[in-house]
């Protein structure tokens, strides 16, 4: 496709954003574009080619697409490979489909099941970015002679005084920095995010201008390997059966029984199958005793949490070094919430996040992502939530 004459105002601004995002890479340099078959990754590949890079498109086959291919809005469905290949053909770039099904099963699906059956709340999108996407695709990029991997994530990579920095996207409604906190400093040196400096509305306009058939394709809404949203069915399908146990109130009363802790998450109110005449929420899930504890909403308030599997992108040498000086941070415990003032502490051999004001519904297994208090868009790192300390304890 001849795209030399595509130069609308939006396209000109987009190409400037691409060159900024790809600082350190000269035109003609080979860049591997991860193409999921959606509008974002397809536009990323198109912009990179227009910017003068030698672009190679790669799509990962992650699982048996089966029924997922029939559901609109499901990520990584069978149709997506076809859409990615069609976009690559339109753009005139080589395209490869790689079988990552075994890696995805071991690193993402099994981790999801293990976390869920342990009474925690998993975030498979973070695991996927952490493993098969940035770890394995970065390695593949090197094998293909590419200087960098580019993705369609809405997040920014900025060159700081000491190292490459990770920042929130310009479009707050699309920001994906929460899901990318585990990107290591080395990976951040090797990956580029061309869309982080532009809004999604402009990206769709650019897709039309590039002649891409996915321009109006709906965004993914589901966990790709659970297209019907029923986690219990997946866990049962994999042969992990729930164990019955009691549902207890914080005051010690036994209120009923359940069919397995995999049916519950911290903060859940609906589907408890108990009637008290007053609203109660899941406060705690004990995988050892198979006990689900419920209580009033105020019992969900958390004053601090500890981190495991942490990653650090700040200027300090490590998360421990930052915690030992009680570094102020902005802490984000859910992707849909804004970061809240807190500070880091180091005690009992782990980093702890202590909130200035109690946070609600903090669930082990979820991520706590840390942002800078001075440059609030900058991601300092974070970790998975290991344990929490309730305000009422």
C-alpha angles and dihedrals in degrees: 000000000000107000099162093109097050102110113136119154090260091049093049091052091045092053090051088053090049093052089049091049091047097048110158094032118103121217109268091038114132114249124182113220118205104222117195095174093256130117096256099055092040092054089046090058092046094050092048091054092048089050089060103257126140098245127200117185121215129185124191122219100211107175146350099297096205112135093004089071090064097054119087114230096024114136121234093010121158092263089060095069090054091048092050092050091048091050091050091050090050091050093044097236130131115260132199131189114210128197105232094154096117093047091047092050093050099040103034115016096041091045089051092053094043092050095045095049090048089064094255131119112246128208105205094180090065091048090050093051090045096051125017095023108043101016100041099029091049089055091048091050089058091049090053091051094250120151093209146009117233125199136181095241118137099237134099133239112204128183107239131192093265106021146340110299132210116225138179117265121264088241103066091192090063101034113139100179091115090064094047102051090111092063103123124226090251092051090048088057089056105040132074131198109200095177099054093094099053138062122251092244090063091047091057090048089052091049090057090047090052090051094241116163091213091064092112098030111135118251119254112267106175140060097269097232093043100051094162092051092236106130093175092060090053093049091049091047089056090054098255107132123197121243119225117242145157130284108217135184120233088249090062100258116138107227103179145303136278136208097234140334090246087080093066141066132185111275095022115148106168127067096030092124094217129114120210102149089245133070117265131181136206104266102171140007118203111197094188096057095026088233124153113200121201133187146145122314094256088063088069092067112114126198098186144359138196126230134225131184089022129183126201127207099161127109093259117093093250145347088260091056090051092046094049090062092043094243115204113239142166108244125206118193100175130034090233095054131079117243115267129213113268141136136230124245131183115218139138089017095298142087115255128197112214115195123221087217123020116268123218131234099005107175129199110241093036120103128256108205120197126215133188118264093215101040098030095189093061119101111219095184133260142192146227115288110255101176141348137216115217121225090230095051 
